[in-house]
Amino acid sequence: MESAICLTQESKTPWNKDKIIGQKRPLKLQEVWSIRIRLQLAENLRELALFDLAIDSKLRGCDLVGLRVSDIAHGPTIMHRAIVLQQKTQRPVQFEITGQTREALAAWIAHANLKDGQFIFPSRKHASPHLSTRQYARIVERWVISIGLDPSSYGTHTMRRTKATLIYKRTKNIRAVQLLLGHTKLESTVRYLGIEVDDGLELAEQTEV
């Protein structure tokens, strides 16, 4: 399982220090929509953009909060695809930005009057230039509680795992999911998704070497 610890430049202390860490569950499709609709009804542009981008990008928390407007937009136009350098592996990873996420980002960027070089999610605390991983973890906790889920079973890696898990269940294409997550080893993806032995055997039976 990947380490859930991401250090940010403004803090040397991981957000999950002294917390019990285990494999965090991905959200089910209906749970994704339950959170999204609540944010839409609340007209919470910032968190809706954060939620949708977290789902689409499948980035670790430290990479997500460090995104700048120029990473996902050319002027006023939100890109359909983006590429970022991962802090943990120093390897580039690409991700898609779906239509609803582009709309959410455009609305938030316009509302906050953000410029190209600025962080997409500035921190509301003066000590940090952008949303910290600790703040992000609190927001995710609030989201899952809002739809009646146990926050101890979910976390920031829930957001990273959600779309990857849905893609795997639909396609069984573990190599594609590996690329989307930016994993260097296939075994890491298998562990990360929690693929069971039967799934592994089914994949092996379908693969001729």
C-alpha positions in Angstrom: 0.0 0.0 0.0 1.2 3.4 -0.8 2.3 5.7 2.0 -0.5 8.1 2.8 2.1 10.6 4.1 2.7 13.7 2.0 4.8 16.5 3.3 4.2 20.0 2.1 6.7 22.8 1.9 5.0 24.8 4.6 4.9 21.9 7.1 7.2 19.1 8.0 4.6 17.3 10.1 2.4 14.8 8.1 -1.3 15.4 8.5 -1.8 11.8 9.7 0.7 11.8 12.5 -0.6 9.8 15.5 -3.7 8.7 13.5 -4.5 5.1 12.6 -3.8 4.6 9.0 -5.1 1.8 6.8 -6.4 1.2 3.3 -9.0 3.9 2.7 -12.2 2.9 0.9 -13.0 4.5 -2.4 -16.4 6.2 -2.9 -19.1 4.4 -4.8 -20.6 6.2 -7.7 -23.8 7.1 -5.9 -21.7 8.5 -3.0 -19.7 10.6 -5.4 -23.0 12.1 -6.7 -24.4 12.6 -3.2 -21.4 14.7 -2.2 -21.3 16.6 -5.5 -25.0 17.5 -5.4 -24.7 18.7 -1.8 -21.9 21.0 -2.8 -23.8 22.2 -5.9 -26.9 23.0 -3.7 -24.7 24.8 -1.2 -23.2 26.8 -4.1 -19.8 26.0 -2.6 -17.7 26.8 -5.7 -14.3 26.2 -4.1 -15.1 22.8 -2.6 -17.0 21.6 -5.7 -14.0 22.4 -7.9 -11.7 20.7 -5.3 -13.9 17.6 -5.2 -14.3 17.2 -8.9 -10.6 17.8 -9.6 -9.6 15.4 -6.9 -11.8 12.7 -8.4 -10.6 13.3 -12.0 -6.9 13.8 -11.3 -6.4 10.8 -9.0 -3.5 12.8 -7.5 -2.0 12.4 -4.1 -3.1 15.2 -1.8 0.3 17.0 -1.9 0.2 17.1 -5.7 -3.5 18.2 -5.8 -3.2 21.1 -3.4 0.0 22.3 -5.1 -1.7 22.7 -8.5 -1.6 26.2 -10.1 -4.1 27.7 -12.6 -1.5 27.3 -15.4 -1.3 23.6 -14.7 -4.9 23.1 -15.9 -5.7 26.1 -18.0 -4.5 28.1 -21.1 -5.8 31.5 -20.3 -9.5 31.3 -19.7 -9.8 27.8 -21.2 -9.6 24.8 -18.9 -7.7 22.0 -20.6 -9.2 18.6 -21.4 -6.0 16.9 -20.2 -3.2 18.0 -17.9 0.2 16.6 -16.9 2.0 17.2 -13.6 5.2 16.0 -12.0 4.6 13.9 -8.9 6.4 15.0 -5.7 6.8 11.4 -4.5 8.2 9.8 -7.6 9.4 12.8 -9.6 7.6 11.2 -12.6 5.1 12.9 -14.7 1.5 11.7 -14.7 -1.4 12.7 -17.0 -5.0 13.0 -16.1 -8.3 14.0 -17.8 -10.5 16.9 -16.8 -14.1 16.0 -17.6 -16.7 18.5 -18.7 -18.3 19.0 -15.3 -14.9 19.4 -13.7 -14.0 22.0 -16.3 -17.2 23.9 -15.5 -16.6 23.8 -11.8 -13.0 24.9 -12.1 -13.9 27.8 -14.5 -16.6 29.0 -12.1 -14.2 28.9 -9.1 -11.3 30.5 -10.9 -13.5 33.3 -12.1 -15.2 33.8 -8.7 -11.8 33.9 -6.9 -10.2 36.0 -9.7 -7.2 33.7 -9.9 -4.4 34.4 -12.3 -2.2 31.9 -14.2 0.7 31.6 -11.7 -1.6 31.4 -8.6 -2.5 28.3 -6.8 -6.0 27.0 -7.6 -6.8 26.5 -4.0 -5.2 29.3 -1.9 -5.1 28.8 1.8 -7.2 30.9 4.0 -4.4 30.9 6.5 -1.6 33.4 6.0 1.1 30.9 6.9 0.4 28.7 3.8 0.4 29.8 0.2 -2.1 27.1 -0.7 -4.5 24.7 0.9 -2.4 22.3 3.0 -2.8 18.5 3.0 -4.0 18.7 6.6 -6.8 21.2 5.6 -7.6 19.0 2.6 -8.0 16.0 4.9 -10.4 17.9 7.1 -12.5 18.9 4.1 -12.6 15.3 2.9 -13.7 14.2 6.3 -16.5 16.8 6.2 -17.6 15.5 2.9 -17.9 11.9 3.9 -19.7 12.8 7.2 -22.2 14.8 5.2 -23.5 11.7 3.5 -23.5 9.5 6.6 -20.2 7.6 6.1 -17.8 6.7 8.8 -14.8 9.1 8.5 -12.4 6.6 9.9 -12.8 4.5 6.8 -12.2 7.3 4.3 -9.5 9.9 3.7 -7.6 11.8 1.1 -6.5 8.6 -0.6 -10.2 7.8 -1.0 -10.3 10.6 -3.5 -7.3 9.2 -5.3 -8.6 5.6 -5.4 -12.3 6.4 -6.3 -12.1 6.8 -10.1 -9.2 4.4 -10.5 -11.3 1.7 -8.7 -14.4 2.5 -10.9 -12.2 2.2 -14.0 -10.7 -1.1 -13.0 -14.1 -2.6 -12.1 -15.5 -1.5 -15.5 -12.5 -2.6 -17.7 -10.3 -4.9 -15.6 -7.4 -3.1 -17.3 -4.9 -3.0 -14.5 -2.1 -1.6 -16.7 -4.3 1.4 -17.7 -5.0 2.1 -14.0 -1.3 1.8 -13.2 -0.6 4.5 -15.8 -3.4 6.7 -14.5 -2.1 6.5 -11.0 1.5 7.1 -12.0 2.7 3.9 -10.3 6.1 2.6 -11.3 5.3 -1.0 -10.5 2.2 -3.0 -11.4 2.3 -4.7 -7.9 1.8 -1.3 -6.3 -1.4 -0.8 -8.3 -2.6 -4.3 -7.4 -2.1 -3.6 -3.7 -3.5 -0.1 -3.9 -6.7 -1.2 -5.5 -7.0 -4.1 -3.1 -7.5 -6.6 -6.0 -8.5 -10.0 -4.6 -6.9 -13.3 -5.6 -9.8 -14.3 -7.8 -9.3 -11.0 -9.8 -5.6 -11.8 -10.2 -6.3 -15.3 -11.3 -8.9 -14.1 -13.8 -6.4 -11.6 -15.2 -3.7 -14.3 -15.5 -6.0 -16.7 -17.3 -6.7 -14.0 -19.9 -3.1 -13.2 -20.5 -1.0 -15.4 -22.7 2.8 -15.1 -22.7 
